[in-house]
Amino acid sequence: MNIAIVYTSKTGHTEELVHCIRDLFFENEIKVHLFRVEQFPLRDLSAFDGVIIGTYTWGDGDIPGEMLALYHAFEAADVKHVVTGVIGTGDSFYPHFCGAVDAFRDMLYVHSRLEVTLKVEVALQATDFARCRKFVGVFWNKLDNGVRHHLELI
Ligand SMILES: Cc1cc2nc3c(=O)[nH]c(=O)nc-3n(C[C@H](O)[C@H](O)[C@H](O)COP(=O)(O)O)c2cc1C
């Protein structure tokens, strides 16, 4: 299985979250490739079996600028078969909490096999580890057995 986590992070919260997710895959002896979005080979998107997007939210519920090329690549590429998930950190002080996660969710639901999303309030807390574990379990289960049940929002 060829799995990528593609992420961006300005102040480190989303990076900490994606590292946690990556480590949980490794614990289960599942290899994943971690890319900062600037390093991700957009033209190879359809070659992945699974892609997890990690993003913070900017402005007024917006996708960070550096994630827009990835967003449009998913819209344009043949990715119907790619199992996807979205994770992100945000701050519920803002009217649209984790708006970038929602924007990727809506687009990926149409263009790919979106299976699971996870939103974290600012920085990872001890109580989030069980949610991260659940995210990895759901994502791997859907990827491994190929059966789509329904979108899970963790
Ligand atoms: C100018 C600015 C705008 C933001 N807008 C939002 C927003 O609309 N919704 C939200 O949930 N969080 C918003 N945030 C909070 C960040 O998404 C949050 O702090 C996130 O954890 C940062 O992730 P990072 O540490 O990976 O960069 C905003 C933060 C800043 C500084």
The ligand as an SDF file (V2000), in Angstrom:
LIG
                    3D

 31 33  0  0  0  0  0  0  0  0999 V2000
   -4.9360   35.0570   11.2670 C   0  0  0  0  0  0  0  0  0  0  0  0
   -5.4740   33.7340   11.7720 C   0  0  0  0  0  0  0  0  0  0  0  0
   -6.6910   33.2840   11.3020 C   0  0  0  0  0  0  0  0  0  0  0  0
   -7.2300   32.0640   11.7570 C   0  0  0  0  0  0  0  0  0  0  0  0
   -8.4770   31.6600   11.3010 N   0  0  0  0  0  0  0  0  0  0  0  0
   -9.0110   30.5310   11.7830 C   0  0  0  0  0  0  0  0  0  0  0  0
  -10.3180   30.1170   11.3750 C   0  0  0  0  0  0  0  0  0  0  0  0
  -11.0070   30.7600   10.5920 O   0  0  0  0  0  0  0  0  0  0  0  0
  -10.8090   28.9440   11.8920 N   0  0  0  0  0  0  0  0  0  0  0  0
  -10.0960   28.1930   12.7820 C   0  0  0  0  0  0  0  0  0  0  0  0
  -10.6050   27.1500   13.2100 O   0  0  0  0  0  0  0  0  0  0  0  0
   -8.8540   28.5550   13.1900 N   0  0  0  0  0  0  0  0  0  0  0  0
   -8.2940   29.6980   12.7170 C   0  0  0  0  0  0  0  0  0  0  0  0
   -7.0440   30.0900   13.1360 N   0  0  0  0  0  0  0  0  0  0  0  0
   -6.3430   29.2570   14.1210 C   0  0  0  0  0  0  0  0  0  0  0  0
   -5.2970   28.3010   13.5190 C   0  0  0  0  0  0  0  0  0  0  0  0
   -5.8450   27.5020   12.4820 O   0  0  0  0  0  0  0  0  0  0  0  0
   -4.8040   27.3750   14.6490 C   0  0  0  0  0  0  0  0  0  0  0  0
   -4.0610   28.1460   15.5690 O   0  0  0  0  0  0  0  0  0  0  0  0
   -3.9730   26.2150   14.1550 C   0  0  0  0  0  0  0  0  0  0  0  0
   -3.7680   25.3080   15.2090 O   0  0  0  0  0  0  0  0  0  0  0  0
   -2.6270   26.6400   13.6090 C   0  0  0  0  0  0  0  0  0  0  0  0
   -1.9920   25.4750   13.1220 O   0  0  0  0  0  0  0  0  0  0  0  0
   -0.4330   25.3450   12.9540 P   0  0  0  0  0  0  0  0  0  0  0  0
    0.2060   25.4630   14.3300 O   0  0  0  0  0  0  0  0  0  0  0  0
   -0.2320   23.9880   12.3830 O   0  0  0  0  0  0  0  0  0  0  0  0
    0.0300   26.4260   12.0370 O   0  0  0  0  0  0  0  0  0  0  0  0
   -6.4990   31.2800   12.6910 C   0  0  0  0  0  0  0  0  0  0  0  0
   -5.2580   31.7520   13.1550 C   0  0  0  0  0  0  0  0  0  0  0  0
   -4.7520   32.9530   12.7160 C   0  0  0  0  0  0  0  0  0  0  0  0
   -3.4270   33.4430   13.2670 C   0  0  0  0  0  0  0  0  0  0  0  0
  1  2  1  0
  2  3  1  0
  2 30  2  0
  3  4  2  0
  4  5  1  0
  4 28  1  0
  5  6  2  0
  6  7  1  0
  6 13  1  0
  7  8  2  0
  7  9  1  0
  9 10  1  0
 10 11  2  0
 10 12  1  0
 12 13  2  0
 13 14  1  0
 14 15  1  0
 14 28  1  0
 15 16  1  0
 16 17  1  0
 16 18  1  0
 18 19  1  0
 18 20  1  0
 20 21  1  0
 20 22  1  0
 22 23  1  0
 23 24  1  0
 24 25  2  0
 24 26  1  0
 24 27  1  0
 28 29  2  0
 29 30  1  0
 30 31  1  0
M  END
$$$$
